[in-house]
Amino acid sequence: MIQLSSSPHIASKIKTTHVMWAVVIALLPETVWGVILFGIPALVTILASVATAILSEFLFNLICKKRQSAFDGSAAITGLLLALVLPPTLPLWQTILGSFFAIIVAKQLFGGLGSNVWNPALTGRAFLVASFPAAMGNAWITPLPDATSSATILSTLKQADAITSATPTGAASAIDYWQLFIGRQAGCIGESSILLILISALFLIATKIVDWRTPVFMVGTFALLTWIGGADVLAHLLSGGLVFGAVFMATDYVTTPVTSYGRMIFGAGCGLLTFLIRKFGGYPEGVMFSILIMNSITPFLNKLAPRKYGYKKEGGAK
């Protein structure tokens, strides 16, 4: 009897659940550091987002009589990733709404894990940005113990660049790059410490959970274009969500290309779009939009550089 089923068609000893929880483990340093920096508001945001994601998936599967997947780790990752790219003082009900949207609209309505077109966590964040721009753009606080309202470094650079129409040397001279690197800066909960994100990246690459090509090409393309554009490359690399997005969002299995060449093109495209949005757009950040746009052309990239199954490589098995 011939069995017909959808992809994937490659068997592996590594189960989806193992991959999901490995990513959760990789996110723990950023999660703990975010709570240390921003205190109870950050912890409440994280717990609310994760709990809403798991509960939403559980109830959807229950109502639709689908196989229960709420506890395979994918919903927990979506909720955690969404929380880590949110401002620490975002109203709780907005966090819950964003997590619900990420699971139900961006994931389950497209068929569940493996069928969604766009990264669910970033789709949830995009929904919040479109629905509550004031809250998403102004809910920043300076890391504890100085828990006061504060502008992000990217916002400062954007304003300086708009005023001078040139390299914001005045703004750059006041930047403490070391503090940005270790993570004492205003911003989203999990994007602050570049040091911790790099440690997580090494863990994920060493365990072959993610492919190095996408994050390297994304960050490299952005850095090159920023340098050509005459802006402060180091300040842009150490602030905002570029490195976090490159490591955790742009490497999503479902919404990124399956081939090595496709991942290189995908990463370079994300870097290019991030640069264009930061340089010429109205938003100081551009990572979210760049990854979502590139998610849309992933099917084309898979056809442009297809993976051929059943062909024998030289010196290898079929």
Disulfide bonds with the S-S distance in Angstrom:
none
